[in-house]
Structures are given as C-alpha cells and as structure tokens.
Amino acid sequence: MDLNENRTFVSISIAVAAALLSVSLIRLGAFGVLFLLPLALAGFFGGEKPLWLAAFLAVTANGTLLFTAWRDTGADSVILVWNILYYSVMVLAFCWINSEQGKHVPFFPIPPVYRLALGSLAASAAIIPCFLAVMENREFIRFVGTRLDAVYRASGGEFDAEDFILSVVYLGIRGGILVSVLFFFAISRQFAVFITWLARREKPAAGLISFKNGQFLIWVLSVSLGAVLVGKTTGVTTVEAGAWNILALCAILYLAQGGGIALYFLIRLPPFYRLLVNLALLILLFRPGVNAVLLGILILAGIIENWVPLRAFGSQGSPPTPGA
C-alpha cells in the first residue's frame, strides 16, 4: 500500500468512525448532546474530506435507521420528518462552520464567529417550520403534557399543556431556537478544540480577547429593533419573529465582544486578584437576575466600543480583528 492509498484508507476510517459514533450518540439519551463532537474531531484530525464524508455517512445512516423504525412501528410521520430534518440540518450546518469551505465565499472571507452565527441562523431557519408542525401535533402535545403534568403534581403545582406549548412556540420562533442552536454549536466546537489541543499540544490561537465586531453590526441591530416595533404595531408575526432572531444574534455577537473586553482587563490583574474576580463572576453567573444584569452589561460594553476605545491595543498586543 503506497502513501496515497494509506492516506485514503485513514481518511475513510476516520469518517466512518465519526459517523457511526455520531449516530450512536444521538440514540443514547443523556449522551445525545455530544453527537456533533465526533464530526468536529474528524475535521480537526483528518481534514476537509473526512469531515464531509462523515457528514454524508451520518445523515444517510440516521435517515435509514429512522425510516426503518417508522416503517416497522407505524409512528407519526411528522415526528419522523422532524427527527431526520433536525439531525441533517444540524450536522451539515456544523460541518460548514468547521470546514475550510466555510471560511470564505466567492467575494469575501467569513471570520469564525460570523461563520458560527450564519450557520446557526441557517440551521434554525430550516428547523423552525418543522418545529411548528411538531408543536401542532396533538399526539406530541399529549405526550409532553402527561410527562410534565406528573412532574408538576409531584411538586404540588398545576400544569397546563396548552399554555406551555404556546409559550415554547412564542419564545422559540423569536430567537429561542436560534440562541439554543448557536450555543450548542459553540460548545460542541470548543469541546473539540480542547480535545485537539490536548492531543496535539498546540497553542490555541488568539480568540475572544481580540474579538471585535465590524461597525456594520450596529446598523443591523438598529434596523432589527425597528423591525420588531413595526411587526408588533402592524401585527405581522413573520416580520416581528424574524427581527427578534436578528436582534438576538446581534446581542450574542456583542456579548462575545463584551466578553473580550472583560478578558482584556482580567489578564492584566495580578494572579491572586484575577482568581478572586473569576470566582466572583462564576458565582454571579449562576444567580438568577444577577446573571441577566451581568450579561446585559457585557452586551452594552460591546455596543459602546463602537464609539469608545475600551481596549488599548497597540504596544501591548495585536489590534482587534473583526470577527476573530
């Protein structure tokens, strides 16, 4: 076996192993949240071809397994479509985010954070229609209602399945699904980056501390805020829900920038005080109400940096890179 054949064999082996592990994980309940991790590792360790081959094999295997189970059991076809669509969209969008092809389009480069945002936006846009169909499925509502009603009764409370579904739909189409997908993608990617770093002992590239959004984002934020008001005033739900999603995306990007600002000042503290501040922030993040205020401050800091230079890059480090 020559060198090229050996590389091909290794690439195919990585792709097959990643696909099988991904499909297996999503069927294992508690470990299902890790189903994107093998695909990211296939890309980090194998490269572009194993990444996309793994994605194709995983989507095909998952669809085949679900279709076979549906044919044998006669389960609701809406749930079948939801399961296949969810897995396929999440896998393909995540692989685009982590691929070399995702780094640019024909006319301009797409920085990693914006690639993550666009991939999450595309995935959530594809998922929302099927999400709404599932939420209108009476069998699914009864299933959820039965499970949650038992929990509420055990705690001495009352539960209304209809109100719960309406609340989930209302929040889901107004940024809830987008935010969930984005954080899921981000955590899966960072976990894979950490494992790769442990295996290769490569120094991680500069990340959040140098992140700065482009000036255009403040205009996107302003337009989306205006669209929310227009949608509410006119009663056009599509406009309002779409604007809320863009607004949530802008808030997350400015949150990342605010986090970079906080890190910029934290690393300049003496080690002991840095440890104290980190512990204090960690405690505050888990306190309801206080954590919302803290996140709001970080978002405002990111927005303010459009006009006030909160980080003095230059002699102390490299300049901020938009979308780094």
MODELLER restraints for C-alpha pairs under 7 A, 6 or more apart:
rsr = mdl.restraints
at = mdl.atoms
rsr.add(forms.Gaussian(group=physical.xy_distance, feature=features.Distance(at['CA:11:A'], at['CA:46:A']), mean=6.05, stdev=0.5))
rsr.add(forms.Gaussian(group=physical.xy_distance, feature=features.Distance(at['CA:11:A'], at['CA:50:A']), mean=5.29, stdev=0.5))
rsr.add(forms.Gaussian(group=physical.xy_distance, feature=features.Distance(at['CA:12:A'], at['CA:50:A']), mean=6.36, stdev=0.5))
rsr.add(forms.Gaussian(group=physical.xy_distance, feature=features.Distance(at['CA:14:A'], at['CA:42:A']), mean=6.08, stdev=0.5))
rsr.add(forms.Gaussian(group=physical.xy_distance, feature=features.Distance(at['CA:14:A'], at['CA:46:A']), mean=6.81, stdev=0.5))
rsr.add(forms.Gaussian(group=physical.xy_distance, feature=features.Distance(at['CA:14:A'], at['CA:50:A']), mean=6.39, stdev=0.5))
rsr.add(forms.Gaussian(group=physical.xy_distance, feature=features.Distance(at['CA:15:A'], at['CA:42:A']), mean=6.36, stdev=0.5))
rsr.add(forms.Gaussian(group=physical.xy_distance, feature=features.Distance(at['CA:15:A'], at['CA:50:A']), mean=4.77, stdev=0.5))
rsr.add(forms.Gaussian(group=physical.xy_distance, feature=features.Distance(at['CA:15:A'], at['CA:51:A']), mean=6.52, stdev=0.5))
rsr.add(forms.Gaussian(group=physical.xy_distance, feature=features.Distance(at['CA:15:A'], at['CA:53:A']), mean=5.78, stdev=0.5))
rsr.add(forms.Gaussian(group=physical.xy_distance, feature=features.Distance(at['CA:15:A'], at['CA:54:A']), mean=4.21, stdev=0.5))
rsr.add(forms.Gaussian(group=physical.xy_distance, feature=features.Distance(at['CA:16:A'], at['CA:54:A']), mean=6.04, stdev=0.5))
rsr.add(forms.Gaussian(group=physical.xy_distance, feature=features.Distance(at['CA:18:A'], at['CA:38:A']), mean=4.87, stdev=0.5))
rsr.add(forms.Gaussian(group=physical.xy_distance, feature=features.Distance(at['CA:18:A'], at['CA:39:A']), mean=5.60, stdev=0.5))
rsr.add(forms.Gaussian(group=physical.xy_distance, feature=features.Distance(at['CA:18:A'], at['CA:42:A']), mean=6.24, stdev=0.5))
rsr.add(forms.Gaussian(group=physical.xy_distance, feature=features.Distance(at['CA:18:A'], at['CA:54:A']), mean=6.03, stdev=0.5))
rsr.add(forms.Gaussian(group=physical.xy_distance, feature=features.Distance(at['CA:19:A'], at['CA:54:A']), mean=4.94, stdev=0.5))
rsr.add(forms.Gaussian(group=physical.xy_distance, feature=features.Distance(at['CA:19:A'], at['CA:55:A']), mean=6.69, stdev=0.5))
rsr.add(forms.Gaussian(group=physical.xy_distance, feature=features.Distance(at['CA:19:A'], at['CA:57:A']), mean=5.87, stdev=0.5))
rsr.add(forms.Gaussian(group=physical.xy_distance, feature=features.Distance(at['CA:19:A'], at['CA:58:A']), mean=4.45, stdev=0.5))
rsr.add(forms.Gaussian(group=physical.xy_distance, feature=features.Distance(at['CA:20:A'], at['CA:58:A']), mean=6.72, stdev=0.5))
rsr.add(forms.Gaussian(group=physical.xy_distance, feature=features.Distance(at['CA:21:A'], at['CA:38:A']), mean=6.59, stdev=0.5))
rsr.add(forms.Gaussian(group=physical.xy_distance, feature=features.Distance(at['CA:22:A'], at['CA:35:A']), mean=4.48, stdev=0.5))
rsr.add(forms.Gaussian(group=physical.xy_distance, feature=features.Distance(at['CA:22:A'], at['CA:36:A']), mean=6.36, stdev=0.5))
rsr.add(forms.Gaussian(group=physical.xy_distance, feature=features.Distance(at['CA:22:A'], at['CA:38:A']), mean=5.96, stdev=0.5))
rsr.add(forms.Gaussian(group=physical.xy_distance, feature=features.Distance(at['CA:22:A'], at['CA:58:A']), mean=6.88, stdev=0.5))
rsr.add(forms.Gaussian(group=physical.xy_distance, feature=features.Distance(at['CA:23:A'], at['CA:35:A']), mean=6.87, stdev=0.5))
rsr.add(forms.Gaussian(group=physical.xy_distance, feature=features.Distance(at['CA:23:A'], at['CA:58:A']), mean=6.15, stdev=0.5))
rsr.add(forms.Gaussian(group=physical.xy_distance, feature=features.Distance(at['CA:23:A'], at['CA:62:A']), mean=6.06, stdev=0.5))
rsr.add(forms.Gaussian(group=physical.xy_distance, feature=features.Distance(at['CA:25:A'], at['CA:31:A']), mean=5.71, stdev=0.5))
rsr.add(forms.Gaussian(group=physical.xy_distance, feature=features.Distance(at['CA:25:A'], at['CA:32:A']), mean=4.84, stdev=0.5))
rsr.add(forms.Gaussian(group=physical.xy_distance, feature=features.Distance(at['CA:25:A'], at['CA:34:A']), mean=6.56, stdev=0.5))
rsr.add(forms.Gaussian(group=physical.xy_distance, feature=features.Distance(at['CA:25:A'], at['CA:35:A']), mean=5.24, stdev=0.5))
rsr.add(forms.Gaussian(group=physical.xy_distance, feature=features.Distance(at['CA:26:A'], at['CA:32:A']), mean=3.87, stdev=0.5))
rsr.add(forms.Gaussian(group=physical.xy_distance, feature=features.Distance(at['CA:26:A'], at['CA:33:A']), mean=6.95, stdev=0.5))
rsr.add(forms.Gaussian(group=physical.xy_distance, feature=features.Distance(at['CA:26:A'], at['CA:35:A']), mean=5.43, stdev=0.5))
rsr.add(forms.Gaussian(group=physical.xy_distance, feature=features.Distance(at['CA:36:A'], at['CA:91:A']), mean=6.79, stdev=0.5))
rsr.add(forms.Gaussian(group=physical.xy_distance, feature=features.Distance(at['CA:36:A'], at['CA:188:A']), mean=6.40, stdev=0.5))
rsr.add(forms.Gaussian(group=physical.xy_distance, feature=features.Distance(at['CA:37:A'], at['CA:188:A']), mean=5.72, stdev=0.5))
rsr.add(forms.Gaussian(group=physical.xy_distance, feature=features.Distance(at['CA:37:A'], at['CA:192:A']), mean=6.03, stdev=0.5))
rsr.add(forms.Gaussian(group=physical.xy_distance, feature=features.Distance(at['CA:39:A'], at['CA:51:A']), mean=6.27, stdev=0.5))
rsr.add(forms.Gaussian(group=physical.xy_distance, feature=features.Distance(at['CA:39:A'], at['CA:54:A']), mean=6.58, stdev=0.5))
rsr.add(forms.Gaussian(group=physical.xy_distance, feature=features.Distance(at['CA:39:A'], at['CA:55:A']), mean=6.99, stdev=0.5))
rsr.add(forms.Gaussian(group=physical.xy_distance, feature=features.Distance(at['CA:40:A'], at['CA:98:A']), mean=6.85, stdev=0.5))
rsr.add(forms.Gaussian(group=physical.xy_distance, feature=features.Distance(at['CA:40:A'], at['CA:189:A']), mean=6.62, stdev=0.5))
rsr.add(forms.Gaussian(group=physical.xy_distance, feature=features.Distance(at['CA:40:A'], at['CA:192:A']), mean=6.11, stdev=0.5))
rsr.add(forms.Gaussian(group=physical.xy_distance, feature=features.Distance(at['CA:41:A'], at['CA:192:A']), mean=5.85, stdev=0.5))
rsr.add(forms.Gaussian(group=physical.xy_distance, feature=features.Distance(at['CA:42:A'], at['CA:50:A']), mean=6.08, stdev=0.5))
rsr.add(forms.Gaussian(group=physical.xy_distance, feature=features.Distance(at['CA:42:A'], at['CA:51:A']), mean=5.37, stdev=0.5))
rsr.add(forms.Gaussian(group=physical.xy_distance, feature=features.Distance(at['CA:43:A'], at['CA:50:A']), mean=6.35, stdev=0.5))
rsr.add(forms.Gaussian(group=physical.xy_distance, feature=features.Distance(at['CA:43:A'], at['CA:51:A']), mean=4.53, stdev=0.5))
rsr.add(forms.Gaussian(group=physical.xy_distance, feature=features.Distance(at['CA:48:A'], at['CA:99:A']), mean=6.14, stdev=0.5))
rsr.add(forms.Gaussian(group=physical.xy_distance, feature=features.Distance(at['CA:48:A'], at['CA:100:A']), mean=6.67, stdev=0.5))
rsr.add(forms.Gaussian(group=physical.xy_distance, feature=features.Distance(at['CA:51:A'], at['CA:95:A']), mean=6.83, stdev=0.5))
rsr.add(forms.Gaussian(group=physical.xy_distance, feature=features.Distance(at['CA:52:A'], at['CA:95:A']), mean=6.99, stdev=0.5))
rsr.add(forms.Gaussian(group=physical.xy_distance, feature=features.Distance(at['CA:55:A'], at['CA:91:A']), mean=6.30, stdev=0.5))
rsr.add(forms.Gaussian(group=physical.xy_distance, feature=features.Distance(at['CA:55:A'], at['CA:92:A']), mean=6.54, stdev=0.5))
rsr.add(forms.Gaussian(group=physical.xy_distance, feature=features.Distance(at['CA:59:A'], at['CA:88:A']), mean=5.42, stdev=0.5))
rsr.add(forms.Gaussian(group=physical.xy_distance, feature=features.Distance(at['CA:63:A'], at['CA:84:A']), mean=5.66, stdev=0.5))
rsr.add(forms.Gaussian(group=physical.xy_distance, feature=features.Distance(at['CA:66:A'], at['CA:80:A']), mean=6.79, stdev=0.5))
rsr.add(forms.Gaussian(group=physical.xy_distance, feature=features.Distance(at['CA:70:A'], at['CA:80:A']), mean=6.93, stdev=0.5))
rsr.add(forms.Gaussian(group=physical.xy_distance, feature=features.Distance(at['CA:78:A'], at['CA:134:A']), mean=6.54, stdev=0.5))
rsr.add(forms.Gaussian(group=physical.xy_distance, feature=features.Distance(at['CA:79:A'], at['CA:134:A']), mean=6.68, stdev=0.5))
rsr.add(forms.Gaussian(group=physical.xy_distance, feature=features.Distance(at['CA:82:A'], at['CA:130:A']), mean=5.85, stdev=0.5))
rsr.add(forms.Gaussian(group=physical.xy_distance, feature=features.Distance(at['CA:86:A'], at['CA:127:A']), mean=6.28, stdev=0.5))
rsr.add(forms.Gaussian(group=physical.xy_distance, feature=features.Distance(at['CA:89:A'], at['CA:123:A']), mean=5.75, stdev=0.5))
rsr.add(forms.Gaussian(group=physical.xy_distance, feature=features.Distance(at['CA:90:A'], at['CA:123:A']), mean=6.19, stdev=0.5))
rsr.add(forms.Gaussian(group=physical.xy_distance, feature=features.Distance(at['CA:93:A'], at['CA:119:A']), mean=5.27, stdev=0.5))
rsr.add(forms.Gaussian(group=physical.xy_distance, feature=features.Distance(at['CA:93:A'], at['CA:123:A']), mean=6.18, stdev=0.5))
rsr.add(forms.Gaussian(group=physical.xy_distance, feature=features.Distance(at['CA:94:A'], at['CA:119:A']), mean=6.85, stdev=0.5))
rsr.add(forms.Gaussian(group=physical.xy_distance, feature=features.Distance(at['CA:94:A'], at['CA:185:A']), mean=6.63, stdev=0.5))
rsr.add(forms.Gaussian(group=physical.xy_distance, feature=features.Distance(at['CA:96:A'], at['CA:102:A']), mean=5.09, stdev=0.5))
rsr.add(forms.Gaussian(group=physical.xy_distance, feature=features.Distance(at['CA:97:A'], at['CA:115:A']), mean=5.71, stdev=0.5))
rsr.add(forms.Gaussian(group=physical.xy_distance, feature=features.Distance(at['CA:97:A'], at['CA:116:A']), mean=5.78, stdev=0.5))
rsr.add(forms.Gaussian(group=physical.xy_distance, feature=features.Distance(at['CA:97:A'], at['CA:119:A']), mean=6.20, stdev=0.5))
rsr.add(forms.Gaussian(group=physical.xy_distance, feature=features.Distance(at['CA:102:A'], at['CA:115:A']), mean=6.89, stdev=0.5))
rsr.add(forms.Gaussian(group=physical.xy_distance, feature=features.Distance(at['CA:103:A'], at['CA:109:A']), mean=6.03, stdev=0.5))
rsr.add(forms.Gaussian(group=physical.xy_distance, feature=features.Distance(at['CA:103:A'], at['CA:110:A']), mean=5.23, stdev=0.5))
rsr.add(forms.Gaussian(group=physical.xy_distance, feature=features.Distance(at['CA:103:A'], at['CA:111:A']), mean=6.57, stdev=0.5))
rsr.add(forms.Gaussian(group=physical.xy_distance, feature=features.Distance(at['CA:104:A'], at['CA:110:A']), mean=5.05, stdev=0.5))
rsr.add(forms.Gaussian(group=physical.xy_distance, feature=features.Distance(at['CA:111:A'], at['CA:323:A']), mean=5.02, stdev=0.5))
rsr.add(forms.Gaussian(group=physical.xy_distance, feature=features.Distance(at['CA:111:A'], at['CA:324:A']), mean=5.85, stdev=0.5))
rsr.add(forms.Gaussian(group=physical.xy_distance, feature=features.Distance(at['CA:112:A'], at['CA:323:A']), mean=6.43, stdev=0.5))
rsr.add(forms.Gaussian(group=physical.xy_distance, feature=features.Distance(at['CA:112:A'], at['CA:324:A']), mean=6.24, stdev=0.5))
rsr.add(forms.Gaussian(group=physical.xy_distance, feature=features.Distance(at['CA:113:A'], at['CA:323:A']), mean=5.36, stdev=0.5))
rsr.add(forms.Gaussian(group=physical.xy_distance, feature=features.Distance(at['CA:113:A'], at['CA:324:A']), mean=6.53, stdev=0.5))
rsr.add(forms.Gaussian(group=physical.xy_distance, feature=features.Distance(at['CA:114:A'], at['CA:323:A']), mean=6.06, stdev=0.5))
rsr.add(forms.Gaussian(group=physical.xy_distance, feature=features.Distance(at['CA:117:A'], at['CA:182:A']), mean=6.72, stdev=0.5))
rsr.add(forms.Gaussian(group=physical.xy_distance, feature=features.Distance(at['CA:120:A'], at['CA:178:A']), mean=6.31, stdev=0.5))
rsr.add(forms.Gaussian(group=physical.xy_distance, feature=features.Distance(at['CA:120:A'], at['CA:181:A']), mean=5.82, stdev=0.5))
rsr.add(forms.Gaussian(group=physical.xy_distance, feature=features.Distance(at['CA:120:A'], at['CA:182:A']), mean=5.11, stdev=0.5))
rsr.add(forms.Gaussian(group=physical.xy_distance, feature=features.Distance(at['CA:121:A'], at['CA:178:A']), mean=6.19, stdev=0.5))
rsr.add(forms.Gaussian(group=physical.xy_distance, feature=features.Distance(at['CA:124:A'], at['CA:177:A']), mean=6.10, stdev=0.5))
rsr.add(forms.Gaussian(group=physical.xy_distance, feature=features.Distance(at['CA:124:A'], at['CA:178:A']), mean=5.30, stdev=0.5))
rsr.add(forms.Gaussian(group=physical.xy_distance, feature=features.Distance(at['CA:124:A'], at['CA:181:A']), mean=6.84, stdev=0.5))
rsr.add(forms.Gaussian(group=physical.xy_distance, feature=features.Distance(at['CA:128:A'], at['CA:173:A']), mean=6.72, stdev=0.5))
rsr.add(forms.Gaussian(group=physical.xy_distance, feature=features.Distance(at['CA:135:A'], at['CA:141:A']), mean=6.87, stdev=0.5))
rsr.add(forms.Gaussian(group=physical.xy_distance, feature=features.Distance(at['CA:135:A'], at['CA:165:A']), mean=6.79, stdev=0.5))
rsr.add(forms.Gaussian(group=physical.xy_distance, feature=features.Distance(at['CA:141:A'], at['CA:161:A']), mean=6.95, stdev=0.5))
rsr.add(forms.Gaussian(group=physical.xy_distance, feature=features.Distance(at['CA:145:A'], at['CA:161:A']), mean=4.87, stdev=0.5))
rsr.add(forms.Gaussian(group=physical.xy_distance, feature=features.Distance(at['CA:149:A'], at['CA:159:A']), mean=5.50, stdev=0.5))
rsr.add(forms.Gaussian(group=physical.xy_distance, feature=features.Distance(at['CA:152:A'], at['CA:158:A']), mean=5.85, stdev=0.5))
rsr.add(forms.Gaussian(group=physical.xy_distance, feature=features.Distance(at['CA:152:A'], at['CA:159:A']), mean=6.19, stdev=0.5))
rsr.add(forms.Gaussian(group=physical.xy_distance, feature=features.Distance(at['CA:173:A'], at['CA:241:A']), mean=5.96, stdev=0.5))
rsr.add(forms.Gaussian(group=physical.xy_distance, feature=features.Distance(at['CA:174:A'], at['CA:241:A']), mean=4.69, stdev=0.5))
rsr.add(forms.Gaussian(group=physical.xy_distance, feature=features.Distance(at['CA:174:A'], at['CA:242:A']), mean=6.95, stdev=0.5))
rsr.add(forms.Gaussian(group=physical.xy_distance, feature=features.Distance(at['CA:174:A'], at['CA:244:A']), mean=5.11, stdev=0.5))
rsr.add(forms.Gaussian(group=physical.xy_distance, feature=features.Distance(at['CA:174:A'], at['CA:245:A']), mean=5.57, stdev=0.5))
rsr.add(forms.Gaussian(group=physical.xy_distance, feature=features.Distance(at['CA:175:A'], at['CA:244:A']), mean=5.86, stdev=0.5))
rsr.add(forms.Gaussian(group=physical.xy_distance, feature=features.Distance(at['CA:175:A'], at['CA:245:A']), mean=4.33, stdev=0.5))
rsr.add(forms.Gaussian(group=physical.xy_distance, feature=features.Distance(at['CA:175:A'], at['CA:248:A']), mean=5.84, stdev=0.5))
rsr.add(forms.Gaussian(group=physical.xy_distance, feature=features.Distance(at['CA:178:A'], at['CA:245:A']), mean=6.72, stdev=0.5))
rsr.add(forms.Gaussian(group=physical.xy_distance, feature=features.Distance(at['CA:207:A'], at['CA:324:A']), mean=6.30, stdev=0.5))
rsr.add(forms.Gaussian(group=physical.xy_distance, feature=features.Distance(at['CA:208:A'], at['CA:256:A']), mean=6.92, stdev=0.5))
rsr.add(forms.Gaussian(group=physical.xy_distance, feature=features.Distance(at['CA:208:A'], at['CA:260:A']), mean=4.91, stdev=0.5))
rsr.add(forms.Gaussian(group=physical.xy_distance, feature=features.Distance(at['CA:209:A'], at['CA:260:A']), mean=4.04, stdev=0.5))
rsr.add(forms.Gaussian(group=physical.xy_distance, feature=features.Distance(at['CA:209:A'], at['CA:261:A']), mean=6.59, stdev=0.5))
rsr.add(forms.Gaussian(group=physical.xy_distance, feature=features.Distance(at['CA:209:A'], at['CA:263:A']), mean=5.73, stdev=0.5))
rsr.add(forms.Gaussian(group=physical.xy_distance, feature=features.Distance(at['CA:209:A'], at['CA:264:A']), mean=5.68, stdev=0.5))
rsr.add(forms.Gaussian(group=physical.xy_distance, feature=features.Distance(at['CA:210:A'], at['CA:260:A']), mean=6.28, stdev=0.5))
rsr.add(forms.Gaussian(group=physical.xy_distance, feature=features.Distance(at['CA:210:A'], at['CA:320:A']), mean=4.70, stdev=0.5))
rsr.add(forms.Gaussian(group=physical.xy_distance, feature=features.Distance(at['CA:210:A'], at['CA:321:A']), mean=6.22, stdev=0.5))
rsr.add(forms.Gaussian(group=physical.xy_distance, feature=features.Distance(at['CA:210:A'], at['CA:324:A']), mean=6.84, stdev=0.5))
rsr.add(forms.Gaussian(group=physical.xy_distance, feature=features.Distance(at['CA:211:A'], at['CA:257:A']), mean=5.72, stdev=0.5))
rsr.add(forms.Gaussian(group=physical.xy_distance, feature=features.Distance(at['CA:211:A'], at['CA:260:A']), mean=6.03, stdev=0.5))
rsr.add(forms.Gaussian(group=physical.xy_distance, feature=features.Distance(at['CA:211:A'], at['CA:320:A']), mean=5.93, stdev=0.5))
rsr.add(forms.Gaussian(group=physical.xy_distance, feature=features.Distance(at['CA:211:A'], at['CA:321:A']), mean=5.89, stdev=0.5))
rsr.add(forms.Gaussian(group=physical.xy_distance, feature=features.Distance(at['CA:211:A'], at['CA:322:A']), mean=6.13, stdev=0.5))
rsr.add(forms.Gaussian(group=physical.xy_distance, feature=features.Distance(at['CA:211:A'], at['CA:323:A']), mean=5.85, stdev=0.5))
rsr.add(forms.Gaussian(group=physical.xy_distance, feature=features.Distance(at['CA:211:A'], at['CA:324:A']), mean=5.12, stdev=0.5))
rsr.add(forms.Gaussian(group=physical.xy_distance, feature=features.Distance(at['CA:212:A'], at['CA:257:A']), mean=5.51, stdev=0.5))
rsr.add(forms.Gaussian(group=physical.xy_distance, feature=features.Distance(at['CA:212:A'], at['CA:320:A']), mean=5.90, stdev=0.5))
rsr.add(forms.Gaussian(group=physical.xy_distance, feature=features.Distance(at['CA:212:A'], at['CA:321:A']), mean=6.02, stdev=0.5))
rsr.add(forms.Gaussian(group=physical.xy_distance, feature=features.Distance(at['CA:212:A'], at['CA:322:A']), mean=4.73, stdev=0.5))
rsr.add(forms.Gaussian(group=physical.xy_distance, feature=features.Distance(at['CA:212:A'], at['CA:323:A']), mean=5.99, stdev=0.5))
rsr.add(forms.Gaussian(group=physical.xy_distance, feature=features.Distance(at['CA:213:A'], at['CA:257:A']), mean=6.86, stdev=0.5))
rsr.add(forms.Gaussian(group=physical.xy_distance, feature=features.Distance(at['CA:213:A'], at['CA:322:A']), mean=4.98, stdev=0.5))
rsr.add(forms.Gaussian(group=physical.xy_distance, feature=features.Distance(at['CA:213:A'], at['CA:323:A']), mean=5.68, stdev=0.5))
rsr.add(forms.Gaussian(group=physical.xy_distance, feature=features.Distance(at['CA:214:A'], at['CA:322:A']), mean=5.57, stdev=0.5))
rsr.add(forms.Gaussian(group=physical.xy_distance, feature=features.Distance(at['CA:215:A'], at['CA:306:A']), mean=6.63, stdev=0.5))
rsr.add(forms.Gaussian(group=physical.xy_distance, feature=features.Distance(at['CA:217:A'], at['CA:250:A']), mean=6.99, stdev=0.5))
rsr.add(forms.Gaussian(group=physical.xy_distance, feature=features.Distance(at['CA:221:A'], at['CA:247:A']), mean=5.93, stdev=0.5))
rsr.add(forms.Gaussian(group=physical.xy_distance, feature=features.Distance(at['CA:221:A'], at['CA:250:A']), mean=5.99, stdev=0.5))
rsr.add(forms.Gaussian(group=physical.xy_distance, feature=features.Distance(at['CA:224:A'], at['CA:243:A']), mean=4.92, stdev=0.5))
rsr.add(forms.Gaussian(group=physical.xy_distance, feature=features.Distance(at['CA:224:A'], at['CA:246:A']), mean=6.22, stdev=0.5))
rsr.add(forms.Gaussian(group=physical.xy_distance, feature=features.Distance(at['CA:224:A'], at['CA:247:A']), mean=5.68, stdev=0.5))
rsr.add(forms.Gaussian(group=physical.xy_distance, feature=features.Distance(at['CA:225:A'], at['CA:243:A']), mean=6.97, stdev=0.5))
rsr.add(forms.Gaussian(group=physical.xy_distance, feature=features.Distance(at['CA:225:A'], at['CA:247:A']), mean=6.59, stdev=0.5))
rsr.add(forms.Gaussian(group=physical.xy_distance, feature=features.Distance(at['CA:227:A'], at['CA:239:A']), mean=6.73, stdev=0.5))
rsr.add(forms.Gaussian(group=physical.xy_distance, feature=features.Distance(at['CA:227:A'], at['CA:240:A']), mean=6.45, stdev=0.5))
rsr.add(forms.Gaussian(group=physical.xy_distance, feature=features.Distance(at['CA:227:A'], at['CA:243:A']), mean=5.69, stdev=0.5))
rsr.add(forms.Gaussian(group=physical.xy_distance, feature=features.Distance(at['CA:228:A'], at['CA:240:A']), mean=4.68, stdev=0.5))
rsr.add(forms.Gaussian(group=physical.xy_distance, feature=features.Distance(at['CA:228:A'], at['CA:243:A']), mean=5.40, stdev=0.5))
rsr.add(forms.Gaussian(group=physical.xy_distance, feature=features.Distance(at['CA:228:A'], at['CA:244:A']), mean=6.33, stdev=0.5))
rsr.add(forms.Gaussian(group=physical.xy_distance, feature=features.Distance(at['CA:231:A'], at['CA:237:A']), mean=6.25, stdev=0.5))
rsr.add(forms.Gaussian(group=physical.xy_distance, feature=features.Distance(at['CA:231:A'], at['CA:239:A']), mean=5.23, stdev=0.5))
rsr.add(forms.Gaussian(group=physical.xy_distance, feature=features.Distance(at['CA:231:A'], at['CA:240:A']), mean=4.29, stdev=0.5))
rsr.add(forms.Gaussian(group=physical.xy_distance, feature=features.Distance(at['CA:232:A'], at['CA:240:A']), mean=6.21, stdev=0.5))
rsr.add(forms.Gaussian(group=physical.xy_distance, feature=features.Distance(at['CA:251:A'], at['CA:299:A']), mean=6.37, stdev=0.5))
rsr.add(forms.Gaussian(group=physical.xy_distance, feature=features.Distance(at['CA:254:A'], at['CA:299:A']), mean=5.07, stdev=0.5))
rsr.add(forms.Gaussian(group=physical.xy_distance, feature=features.Distance(at['CA:254:A'], at['CA:302:A']), mean=4.80, stdev=0.5))
rsr.add(forms.Gaussian(group=physical.xy_distance, feature=features.Distance(at['CA:254:A'], at['CA:303:A']), mean=6.25, stdev=0.5))
rsr.add(forms.Gaussian(group=physical.xy_distance, feature=features.Distance(at['CA:255:A'], at['CA:298:A']), mean=5.55, stdev=0.5))
rsr.add(forms.Gaussian(group=physical.xy_distance, feature=features.Distance(at['CA:255:A'], at['CA:299:A']), mean=4.39, stdev=0.5))
rsr.add(forms.Gaussian(group=physical.xy_distance, feature=features.Distance(at['CA:255:A'], at['CA:302:A']), mean=6.42, stdev=0.5))
rsr.add(forms.Gaussian(group=physical.xy_distance, feature=features.Distance(at['CA:257:A'], at['CA:302:A']), mean=4.98, stdev=0.5))
rsr.add(forms.Gaussian(group=physical.xy_distance, feature=features.Distance(at['CA:258:A'], at['CA:298:A']), mean=4.35, stdev=0.5))
rsr.add(forms.Gaussian(group=physical.xy_distance, feature=features.Distance(at['CA:258:A'], at['CA:299:A']), mean=5.61, stdev=0.5))
rsr.add(forms.Gaussian(group=physical.xy_distance, feature=features.Distance(at['CA:258:A'], at['CA:301:A']), mean=5.23, stdev=0.5))
rsr.add(forms.Gaussian(group=physical.xy_distance, feature=features.Distance(at['CA:258:A'], at['CA:302:A']), mean=4.35, stdev=0.5))
rsr.add(forms.Gaussian(group=physical.xy_distance, feature=features.Distance(at['CA:259:A'], at['CA:298:A']), mean=6.23, stdev=0.5))
rsr.add(forms.Gaussian(group=physical.xy_distance, feature=features.Distance(at['CA:261:A'], at['CA:311:A']), mean=6.59, stdev=0.5))
rsr.add(forms.Gaussian(group=physical.xy_distance, feature=features.Distance(at['CA:266:A'], at['CA:274:A']), mean=6.07, stdev=0.5))
rsr.add(forms.Gaussian(group=physical.xy_distance, feature=features.Distance(at['CA:284:A'], at['CA:290:A']), mean=6.18, stdev=0.5))
rsr.add(forms.Gaussian(group=physical.xy_distance, feature=features.Distance(at['CA:284:A'], at['CA:291:A']), mean=5.75, stdev=0.5))
rsr.add(forms.Gaussian(group=physical.xy_distance, feature=features.Distance(at['CA:285:A'], at['CA:291:A']), mean=4.49, stdev=0.5))
rsr.add(forms.Gaussian(group=physical.xy_distance, feature=features.Distance(at['CA:313:A'], at['CA:319:A']), mean=5.18, stdev=0.5))
